[in-house]
Amino acid sequence: MPHIALDENLPGITALFAFRPETAAPLGQLAEALLRGPSSLSVGERELIAAVVSRGNDCTFCSRSHGAVAAEALEDGMPVVEAAWKDVDGAPVSAKVKALLHVALAVREGGKSVSDDLIAAARAEDATDVEIHDTVLIAAAFCMFNRYVDGLATVAPDDDEAYKQMGVRLVETGYARF
């Protein structure tokens, strides 16, 4: 049960956005810029970063919803997401994405956990400074989003189909509508 009076028909962050539309707009714009804006990383790769960080933070709504978006956007779908949730190094993604996921998971632990070695490993896999920057910012933003969603005890559906529908919708429409 949510800690504040939220629309019980809206799950996760959508209920929070409906509750405070004036904060929803800039947060939605941030998500749109990070996950849909111009980038050499694909939408699927960026959504995977968000999903892996959210899983590491034990945020059910964010990990499952962004996992569903990543699955819709990645060629091999949900098996890629599930593999990355289980073991980044065993996931069927490029070496560069694996290195960036390790950077993102370090950010999840704490900003100072991002070591020179992690950055060097990402650069060794041809990650650009912009890709490293964006990975750190996606991970930091999703730590905030995860704490926002879970800190107010929003509802997270149990139904896989609900997340699949979210994934399809968000791939089509993005986040700027919030």
Backbone as a chain_set.jsonl record, in Angstrom:
{"seq": "MPHIALDENLPGITALFAFRPETAAPLGQLAEALLRGPSSLSVGERELIAAVVSRGNDCTFCSRSHGAVAAEALEDGMPVVEAAWKDVDGAPVSAKVKALLHVALAVREGGKSVSDDLIAAARAEDATDVEIHDTVLIAAAFCMFNRYVDGLATVAPDDDEAYKQMGVRLVETGYARF", "coords": {"N": [[0.839, -1.178, 0.0], [0.654, 2.172, -0.918], [2.465, 4.919, 0.578], [1.362, 7.418, 0.481], [-1.61, 9.121, -0.731], [-2.337, 7.802, -3.669], [-3.31, 7.292, -7.117], [-4.796, 4.312, -7.395], [-4.992, 2.818, -9.673], [-2.83, 3.287, -11.212], [0.416, 2.201, -11.786], [3.64, 2.17, -10.108], [5.975, 4.69, -11.014], [4.25, 6.121, -12.622], [1.966, 6.694, -11.142], [3.054, 8.456, -9.298], [3.845, 10.526, -10.975], [1.341, 11.383, -11.858], [0.353, 12.318, -9.454], [2.001, 14.522, -8.86], [2.247, 16.509, -11.219], [3.812, 18.709, -11.887], [6.402, 18.044, -11.137], [6.683, 15.796, -12.589], [7.008, 16.487, -15.295], [9.743, 17.588, -15.703], [11.185, 15.31, -14.829], [10.322, 13.339, -16.578], [11.299, 14.458, -18.947], [14.025, 14.272, -18.438], [14.356, 11.456, -18.374], [13.617, 10.946, -21.03], [15.656, 12.298, -22.463], [17.931, 10.884, -21.574], [17.382, 8.198, -22.249], [16.31, 8.147, -24.795], [17.351, 10.175, -26.315], [19.758, 11.588, -28.697], [22.399, 9.337, -29.289], [25.24, 7.167, -29.331], [24.865, 4.774, -28.175], [22.416, 2.278, -28.272], [18.805, 2.508, -27.909], [17.893, 0.182, -26.666], [20.248, -0.702, -25.364], [20.693, 1.398, -23.552], [18.327, 1.285, -22.058], [18.72, -1.224, -20.98], [20.841, -0.719, -19.239], [19.475, 0.898, -17.376], [17.612, -0.999, -16.456], [19.252, -2.991, -15.326], [20.599, -1.604, -13.278], [18.351, -0.893, -11.758], [17.416, -3.435, -11.023], [19.561, -4.213, -9.448], [19.145, -2.435, -7.381], [16.927, -3.504, -6.292], [14.406, -2.68, -7.121], [11.399, -3.386, -8.012], [9.298, -2.432, -9.783], [10.678, -0.577, -11.524], [12.82, -2.158, -12.512], [11.482, -4.225, -13.835], [9.774, -2.833, -15.616], [11.559, -1.262, -17.183], [13.187, -3.31, -18.001], [11.376, -4.61, -19.653], [11.08, -2.677, -21.661], [13.694, -2.614, -22.658], [13.799, -5.238, -23.602], [11.947, -5.119, -25.681], [13.307, -3.424, -27.379], [15.774, -4.578, -27.904], [17.395, -6.903, -30.037], [17.394, -9.701, -29.35], [15.657, -9.772, -27.24], [13.891, -10.453, -24.156], [15.461, -12.661, -23.076], [18.077, -11.618, -23.163], [17.961, -9.493, -21.351], [17.293, -10.861, -18.971], [19.57, -12.461, -18.706], [21.525, -10.493, -18.282], [20.608, -9.431, -15.881], [21.152, -11.578, -14.242], [23.925, -12.174, -14.565], [26.237, -10.055, -15.55], [28.626, -10.449, -16.998], [28.12, -12.829, -18.322], [26.119, -12.206, -20.046], [24.567, -11.944, -23.289], [25.704, -9.621, -24.762], [27.597, -6.913, -26.208], [31.153, -6.563, -25.57], [31.768, -3.973, -24.902], [29.299, -2.981, -23.899], [29.042, -4.666, -21.681], [31.22, -3.752, -20.148], [30.365, -1.127, -19.689], [28.051, -1.656, -18.225], [29.213, -2.651, -15.902], [30.394, -0.303, -14.969], [28.039, 1.153, -14.482], [26.877, -0.413, -12.445], [28.739, 0.015, -10.453], [28.324, 2.731, -9.963], [25.794, 2.49, -8.867], [26.425, 1.359, -6.418], [27.821, 3.455, -5.256], [28.997, 6.708, -6.033], [31.782, 7.071, -5.769], [32.668, 4.554, -6.079], [33.2, 4.06, -8.674], [35.858, 3.191, -10.376], [39.208, 3.97, -11.594], [40.11, 1.748, -12.974], [37.712, 0.528, -13.879], [36.819, 2.472, -15.671], [38.964, 2.493, -17.447], [38.707, -0.098, -18.439], [36.277, 0.12, -19.809], [36.989, 2.021, -21.726], [38.917, 0.522, -23.065], [37.321, -1.14, -24.48], [36.412, 0.471, -26.414], [34.55, 2.388, -25.546], [33.239, 5.604, -25.583], [33.931, 8.923, -24.263], [31.492, 10.269, -24.032], [29.68, 8.122, -23.973], [30.487, 6.891, -21.578], [29.972, 8.985, -19.787], [27.156, 9.199, -20.143], [26.321, 6.675, -19.287], [27.022, 6.748, -16.564], [25.332, 8.84, -15.757], [22.779, 7.812, -16.405], [22.733, 5.612, -14.644], [22.959, 6.941, -12.142], [20.649, 8.543, -12.21], [18.694, 6.553, -12.274], [19.064, 5.374, -9.806], [17.997, 7.409, -8.235], [15.315, 7.474, -9.313], [14.514, 4.858, -8.606], [14.551, 4.99, -5.806], [12.637, 6.937, -5.39], [10.281, 5.702, -6.386], [10.159, 3.353, -4.752], [10.447, 4.483, -2.229], [8.052, 5.714, -1.73], [6.417, 3.608, -1.728], [5.055, 2.619, -4.051], [2.719, 0.897, -6.216], [3.506, -2.2, -7.699], [2.877, -4.084, -10.437], [2.15, -7.632, -10.618], [1.896, -9.024, -12.887], [3.274, -10.29, -15.793], [2.452, -9.596, -18.36], [1.475, -7.002, -18.089], [3.828, -5.518, -17.798], [5.045, -6.096, -20.247], [3.274, -4.775, -21.98], [3.756, -2.141, -21.109], [6.398, -1.919, -21.948], [6.146, -2.103, -24.766], [4.564, 0.181, -25.249], [6.243, 2.262, -24.275], [8.487, 2.034, -25.935], [7.327, 2.858, -28.287], [6.294, 5.461, -27.673], [7.969, 6.825, -25.88], [9.237, 8.945, -23.21], [8.627, 11.625, -22.955], [6.02, 12.415, -22.78], [5.164, 12.618, -20.195]], "CA": [[0.0, 0.0, 0.0], [1.469, 3.383, -0.984], [2.555, 5.74, 1.781], [0.536, 8.611, 0.279], [-2.808, 8.843, -1.529], [-2.048, 7.737, -5.102], [-4.3, 6.611, -7.933], [-4.503, 2.877, -7.291], [-5.0, 2.219, -11.011], [-1.566, 3.626, -11.871], [1.538, 1.565, -11.094], [4.976, 2.763, -10.065], [6.23, 6.114, -11.174], [3.131, 6.797, -13.281], [1.113, 7.226, -10.076], [3.748, 9.624, -8.73], [3.761, 11.588, -11.973], [-0.029, 11.898, -11.817], [0.203, 13.01, -8.172], [2.724, 15.806, -8.921], [2.601, 16.737, -12.623], [4.856, 19.732, -12.017], [7.706, 17.382, -11.062], [6.69, 14.757, -13.623], [7.506, 17.008, -16.578], [11.21, 17.549, -15.83], [11.689, 13.948, -14.684], [10.047, 12.684, -17.862], [12.247, 15.007, -19.925], [15.326, 13.677, -18.132], [14.323, 10.079, -18.869], [13.593, 11.004, -22.494], [16.994, 12.667, -22.931], [18.882, 9.817, -21.269], [17.055, 6.897, -22.839], [15.858, 8.283, -26.178], [18.061, 11.244, -27.018], [20.849, 11.158, -29.583], [23.438, 8.571, -28.601], [25.816, 6.036, -30.047], [24.298, 3.592, -27.536], [21.031, 2.085, -28.721], [17.757, 2.596, -26.896], [17.911, -1.073, -25.919], [21.417, -0.729, -24.473], [20.47, 2.358, -22.461], [17.267, 0.723, -21.209], [19.328, -2.33, -20.254], [21.568, -0.109, -18.116], [18.461, 1.28, -16.39], [17.016, -2.213, -15.891], [20.241, -3.684, -14.49], [20.761, -0.792, -12.066], [17.113, -1.013, -10.981], [17.41, -4.777, -10.426], [20.536, -4.161, -8.362], [18.53, -1.676, -6.281], [15.753, -4.263, -5.871], [13.202, -1.909, -7.438], [10.615, -4.274, -8.877], [8.625, -1.725, -10.863], [11.625, -0.025, -12.505], [13.585, -3.205, -13.193], [10.614, -4.963, -14.753], [9.276, -1.977, -16.703], [12.661, -0.935, -18.092], [13.57, -4.578, -18.607], [10.434, -4.851, -20.753], [11.422, -1.758, -22.749], [14.936, -3.13, -23.243], [13.459, -6.462, -24.347], [11.294, -4.701, -26.925], [14.249, -2.695, -28.227], [16.935, -5.408, -28.222], [17.087, -7.953, -31.018], [17.11, -11.011, -28.762], [14.592, -9.599, -26.264], [13.95, -10.693, -22.715], [16.585, -13.49, -22.629], [19.252, -10.757, -22.958], [17.732, -8.768, -20.094], [17.389, -11.807, -17.853], [20.974, -12.852, -18.564], [22.243, -9.361, -17.684], [20.209, -9.377, -14.473], [21.775, -12.696, -13.526], [25.389, -12.127, -14.625], [26.624, -9.133, -16.62], [29.678, -11.019, -17.837], [27.567, -13.914, -19.121], [25.031, -11.709, -20.906], [24.9, -11.902, -24.719], [25.847, -8.245, -25.231], [28.978, -6.615, -26.593], [32.123, -6.337, -24.488], [31.628, -2.561, -24.489], [28.114, -2.864, -23.045], [29.378, -5.312, -20.404], [32.079, -2.829, -19.397], [29.532, -0.007, -19.243], [27.181, -2.165, -17.155], [30.026, -2.691, -14.675], [30.469, 1.09, -14.502], [26.723, 1.495, -13.945], [26.693, -1.092, -11.164], [29.582, 0.702, -9.476], [27.59, 3.955, -9.603], [24.713, 2.047, -7.985], [27.013, 1.186, -5.083], [28.203, 4.789, -4.801], [29.77, 7.389, -7.069], [33.217, 6.868, -5.595], [32.982, 3.163, -6.425], [33.625, 4.03, -10.076], [37.319, 3.233, -10.303], [39.98, 4.187, -12.818], [40.157, 0.472, -13.688], [36.447, 0.34, -14.591], [36.809, 3.405, -16.806], [39.954, 1.994, -18.408], [38.13, -1.287, -19.083], [35.28, 0.604, -20.769], [37.727, 2.635, -22.846], [39.578, -0.559, -23.81], [36.286, -1.719, -25.353], [36.024, 1.57, -27.312], [33.529, 3.295, -25.019], [33.63, 7.009, -25.697], [33.668, 9.72, -23.068], [30.051, 10.538, -23.972], [29.024, 6.888, -23.525], [30.801, 6.73, -20.157], [29.185, 10.023, -19.114], [25.734, 8.869, -20.171], [26.136, 5.495, -18.443], [27.039, 7.204, -15.166], [24.142, 9.638, -15.505], [21.626, 6.89, -16.386], [22.787, 4.849, -13.39], [22.656, 7.848, -11.033], [19.237, 8.924, -12.307], [17.841, 5.431, -11.902], [19.11, 5.236, -8.353], [16.998, 8.359, -7.75], [13.984, 6.993, -9.679], [14.222, 3.674, -7.795], [14.261, 5.407, -4.433], [11.374, 7.67, -5.471], [9.222, 4.705, -6.548], [10.079, 2.479, -3.58], [10.334, 5.296, -1.021], [6.635, 6.008, -1.502], [5.744, 2.296, -1.747], [4.105, 2.534, -5.16], [2.261, -0.435, -6.592], [4.213, -2.862, -8.8], [2.073, -5.236, -10.871], [2.771, -8.962, -10.64], [1.573, -9.591, -14.194], [4.273, -10.08, -16.84], [1.818, -8.955, -19.514], [1.395, -5.56, -17.819], [5.14, -4.948, -18.106], [5.235, -6.193, -21.693], [2.512, -3.669, -22.568], [4.511, -0.919, -20.822], [7.567, -1.923, -22.826], [5.708, -1.773, -26.126], [4.126, 1.584, -25.259], [7.363, 3.186, -24.083], [9.299, 2.014, -27.144], [6.605, 3.638, -29.293], [5.994, 6.852, -27.326], [9.005, 7.447, -25.073], [8.966, 9.469, -21.87], [8.364, 13.063, -22.95], [4.588, 12.671, -22.561], [4.875, 12.807, -18.771]], "C": [[0.89, 1.249, 0.0], [1.403, 4.198, 0.313], [1.722, 7.01, 1.689], [-0.638, 8.237, -0.621], [-2.494, 8.954, -3.02], [-3.195, 7.046, -5.818], [-3.941, 5.128, -7.969], [-4.526, 2.159, -8.63], [-3.71, 2.49, -11.78], [-0.41, 2.994, -11.107], [2.781, 2.459, -11.068], [5.015, 4.264, -10.221], [5.077, 6.841, -11.863], [2.167, 7.372, -12.254], [1.74, 8.474, -9.459], [3.707, 10.805, -9.689], [2.364, 12.195, -12.007], [-0.258, 12.716, -10.544], [0.84, 14.401, -8.205], [3.172, 16.078, -10.351], [3.709, 17.77, -12.813], [6.266, 19.157, -11.845], [7.821, 16.293, -12.12], [7.325, 15.261, -14.916], [9.033, 16.991, -16.654], [11.795, 16.154, -15.666], [11.46, 13.146, -15.961], [10.994, 13.168, -18.948], [13.643, 14.446, -19.7], [15.38, 12.243, -18.666], [14.356, 10.053, -20.393], [14.99, 11.315, -23.048], [17.985, 11.52, -22.729], [18.64, 8.556, -22.081], [16.658, 6.957, -24.302], [16.613, 9.32, -26.982], [19.152, 10.697, -27.915], [21.96, 10.47, -28.783], [23.982, 7.503, -29.529], [25.41, 4.713, -29.388], [22.844, 3.481, -27.975], [20.063, 2.309, -27.564], [17.773, 1.335, -26.043], [19.073, -1.151, -24.942], [21.224, 0.213, -23.291], [19.382, 1.871, -21.513], [17.803, -0.456, -20.393], [20.12, -1.808, -19.062], [20.583, 0.257, -17.011], [17.882, 0.05, -15.692], [17.977, -2.933, -14.954], [20.482, -2.914, -13.193], [19.534, -0.949, -11.168], [16.996, -2.381, -10.325], [18.395, -4.811, -9.264], [20.026, -3.409, -7.146], [17.262, -2.341, -5.76], [14.46, -3.472, -6.05], [12.403, -2.706, -8.478], [10.007, -3.527, -10.048], [9.611, -1.252, -11.924], [12.399, -1.121, -13.23], [12.712, -3.932, -14.202], [10.11, -4.09, -15.896], [10.397, -1.628, -17.677], [13.267, -2.193, -18.709], [12.67, -4.896, -19.796], [10.714, -3.928, -21.937], [12.687, -2.239, -23.45], [14.648, -4.361, -24.096], [12.797, -6.134, -25.674], [12.298, -4.1, -27.906], [15.47, -3.52, -28.639], [16.529, -6.564, -29.128], [16.687, -9.281, -30.374], [16.218, -10.935, -27.526], [14.904, -9.938, -24.826], [15.061, -11.647, -22.29], [17.871, -12.676, -22.393], [19.134, -10.044, -21.613], [17.917, -9.709, -18.906], [18.824, -12.275, -17.626], [21.774, -11.744, -17.898], [21.875, -9.194, -16.219], [20.953, -10.426, -13.653], [23.293, -12.532, -13.425], [25.806, -11.263, -15.813], [27.635, -9.78, -17.558], [29.183, -12.155, -18.721], [26.476, -13.474, -20.084], [25.474, -11.65, -22.365], [24.834, -10.476, -25.281], [27.316, -8.01, -25.553], [29.861, -6.418, -25.362], [32.039, -4.898, -23.994], [30.437, -2.398, -23.557], [28.365, -3.531, -21.695], [30.217, -4.377, -19.545], [31.271, -1.646, -18.869], [28.564, -0.445, -18.146], [27.946, -2.27, -15.839], [30.202, -1.287, -14.101], [29.152, 1.471, -13.841], [26.482, 0.84, -12.581], [27.573, -0.49, -10.077], [28.914, 2.006, -9.027], [26.475, 3.602, -8.628], [25.212, 1.863, -6.552], [27.342, 2.534, -4.454], [29.109, 5.42, -5.836], [31.267, 7.13, -6.97], [33.638, 5.426, -5.841], [33.409, 3.022, -7.88], [35.137, 4.251, -10.09], [37.954, 3.565, -11.65], [40.027, 2.903, -13.647], [38.869, 0.207, -14.473], [36.365, 1.245, -15.818], [37.797, 2.938, -17.873], [39.42, 0.77, -19.145], [37.075, -0.883, -20.115], [35.972, 1.228, -21.981], [38.419, 1.576, -23.701], [38.61, -1.253, -24.764], [35.678, -0.647, -26.27], [34.841, 2.392, -26.833], [34.065, 4.718, -25.098], [33.376, 7.725, -24.374], [32.18, 10.023, -22.925], [29.303, 9.299, -23.488], [29.275, 6.632, -22.041], [29.986, 7.742, -19.342], [27.721, 9.602, -19.012], [25.423, 7.641, -19.321], [26.083, 5.899, -16.976], [25.768, 7.983, -14.853], [22.88, 8.765, -15.497], [21.596, 6.138, -15.056], [22.426, 5.737, -12.194], [21.181, 8.239, -11.034], [18.339, 7.774, -11.878], [17.959, 5.08, -10.434], [18.08, 6.185, -7.726], [15.583, 7.86, -8.057], [13.584, 5.791, -8.825], [13.84, 4.06, -6.372], [12.946, 6.192, -4.35], [10.209, 6.68, -5.503], [9.056, 3.856, -5.286], [9.917, 3.264, -2.283], [8.906, 5.689, -0.699], [5.766, 4.761, -1.658], [4.676, 2.209, -2.839], [3.79, 1.076, -5.492], [3.088, -0.945, -7.776], [3.389, -4.073, -9.209], [2.868, -6.537, -10.803], [2.712, -9.587, -12.022], [2.64, -9.258, -15.242], [3.693, -9.33, -18.039], [1.701, -7.442, -19.317], [2.723, -4.892, -18.158], [5.424, -5.01, -19.605], [4.509, -5.053, -22.396], [3.209, -2.33, -22.318], [5.705, -0.812, -21.76], [7.214, -1.525, -24.241], [5.352, -0.293, -26.212], [5.312, 2.556, -25.162], [8.323, 3.173, -25.267], [8.652, 2.905, -28.207], [6.543, 5.123, -28.955], [7.086, 7.558, -26.537], [8.467, 8.04, -23.779], [8.545, 10.933, -21.84], [6.905, 13.387, -22.663], [4.259, 12.939, -21.101], [4.972, 14.261, -18.385]], "O": [[1.786, 1.365, 0.836], [0.41, 4.161, 1.039], [1.408, 7.617, 2.713], [-0.654, 7.155, -1.207], [-2.398, 10.053, -3.565], [-3.961, 6.302, -5.205], [-2.905, 4.744, -8.512], [-4.118, 1.001, -8.713], [-3.525, 1.973, -12.882], [-0.266, 3.224, -9.906], [2.942, 3.366, -11.885], [4.212, 5.001, -9.648], [4.938, 8.054, -11.708], [1.603, 8.442, -12.479], [1.039, 9.433, -9.136], [3.552, 11.95, -9.265], [2.224, 13.407, -12.17], [-0.992, 13.705, -10.568], [0.29, 15.35, -7.648], [4.347, 15.901, -10.672], [4.457, 17.71, -13.789], [7.227, 19.731, -12.357], [8.926, 15.909, -12.505], [8.092, 14.542, -15.557], [9.577, 16.422, -17.601], [12.803, 15.836, -16.298], [12.317, 12.364, -16.371], [11.443, 12.379, -19.779], [14.366, 14.174, -20.658], [16.343, 11.864, -19.334], [15.05, 9.225, -20.983], [15.447, 10.668, -23.99], [18.786, 11.224, -23.617], [19.585, 7.92, -22.548], [16.665, 5.934, -24.987], [16.522, 9.338, -28.21], [19.441, 9.501, -27.904], [22.395, 10.962, -27.742], [23.275, 6.998, -30.402], [25.59, 3.648, -29.979], [22.13, 4.482, -28.039], [20.453, 2.299, -26.396], [17.677, 1.418, -24.818], [18.906, -1.613, -23.813], [21.554, -0.134, -22.157], [19.501, 2.027, -20.297], [17.391, -0.663, -19.251], [20.072, -2.4, -17.983], [20.824, -0.039, -15.841], [17.684, 0.057, -14.477], [17.567, -3.431, -13.905], [20.559, -3.516, -12.122], [19.667, -1.118, -9.956], [16.527, -2.484, -9.192], [18.096, -5.375, -8.212], [20.417, -3.701, -6.016], [16.594, -1.798, -4.88], [13.538, -3.577, -5.241], [12.712, -2.685, -9.669], [10.179, -3.939, -11.195], [9.4, -1.503, -13.111], [12.614, -1.026, -14.438], [13.159, -4.222, -15.312], [10.026, -4.555, -17.032], [10.194, -1.695, -18.889], [13.801, -2.145, -19.817], [13.137, -5.392, -20.821], [10.6, -4.346, -23.089], [12.751, -2.271, -24.679], [15.196, -4.504, -25.189], [13.054, -6.796, -26.679], [12.155, -4.249, -29.119], [16.131, -3.19, -29.623], [15.443, -7.126, -28.988], [15.731, -9.916, -30.819], [16.043, -11.938, -26.835], [16.018, -9.74, -24.342], [15.59, -11.462, -21.194], [18.663, -13.016, -21.515], [20.088, -9.999, -20.836], [18.619, -9.381, -17.95], [19.245, -12.464, -16.485], [22.613, -12.017, -17.04], [22.728, -8.853, -15.4], [21.334, -10.18, -12.509], [23.88, -12.72, -12.36], [25.731, -11.706, -16.959], [27.512, -9.671, -18.778], [29.773, -12.418, -19.769], [25.965, -14.285, -20.856], [26.632, -11.34, -22.648], [24.02, -10.172, -26.153], [28.173, -8.822, -25.205], [29.376, -6.143, -24.265], [32.218, -4.634, -22.805], [30.552, -1.738, -22.524], [27.939, -3.007, -20.665], [29.957, -4.224, -18.352], [31.468, -1.213, -17.734], [28.288, 0.328, -17.229], [27.385, -2.006, -14.775], [30.165, -1.104, -12.885], [29.149, 2.049, -12.754], [25.944, 1.472, -11.672], [27.195, -0.485, -8.905], [28.941, 2.342, -7.843], [26.237, 4.333, -7.667], [24.504, 2.175, -5.595], [27.158, 2.724, -3.252], [29.913, 4.725, -6.457], [31.941, 6.987, -7.989], [34.827, 5.111, -5.816], [33.924, 1.977, -8.277], [35.622, 5.356, -9.845], [37.321, 3.454, -12.7], [39.988, 2.955, -14.877], [38.921, -0.281, -15.602], [35.896, 0.826, -16.876], [37.496, 2.985, -19.066], [39.654, 0.618, -20.344], [36.993, -1.489, -21.183], [35.579, 0.985, -23.122], [38.499, 1.717, -24.921], [39.029, -1.879, -25.738], [34.592, -0.823, -26.823], [34.182, 3.038, -27.648], [35.206, 4.989, -24.722], [32.699, 7.206, -23.486], [31.659, 10.034, -21.81], [28.385, 9.413, -22.675], [28.37, 6.204, -21.325], [29.385, 7.389, -18.327], [27.124, 9.643, -17.936], [24.364, 7.578, -18.698], [25.21, 5.452, -16.232], [25.185, 7.802, -13.784], [22.001, 8.968, -14.659], [20.547, 6.041, -14.419], [21.662, 5.316, -11.325], [20.539, 8.263, -9.983], [17.336, 7.988, -11.197], [17.016, 4.528, -9.866], [17.374, 5.806, -6.791], [14.737, 7.823, -7.163], [12.444, 5.708, -8.369], [12.898, 3.504, -5.807], [12.233, 6.112, -3.35], [9.259, 6.811, -4.73], [7.938, 3.663, -4.808], [9.312, 2.765, -1.334], [8.574, 5.965, 0.454], [4.539, 4.848, -1.713], [3.547, 1.784, -2.59], [4.508, 0.158, -5.095], [3.337, -0.212, -8.733], [3.216, -4.997, -8.415], [4.093, -6.54, -10.917], [3.402, -10.569, -12.295], [2.88, -8.089, -15.542], [4.382, -8.518, -18.657], [1.817, -6.684, -20.28], [2.737, -3.81, -18.744], [5.985, -4.07, -20.167], [5.06, -4.433, -23.305], [3.252, -1.479, -23.206], [5.988, 0.258, -22.301], [7.9, -0.704, -24.851], [5.782, 0.405, -27.13], [5.368, 3.55, -25.886], [8.92, 4.204, -25.578], [9.343, 3.617, -28.936], [6.718, 5.963, -29.837], [7.125, 8.788, -26.525], [7.384, 7.681, -23.316], [8.142, 11.431, -20.789], [6.586, 14.529, -22.333], [3.175, 13.44, -20.8], [4.761, 14.606, -17.222]]}, "num_chains": 1, "name": "protein.A"}
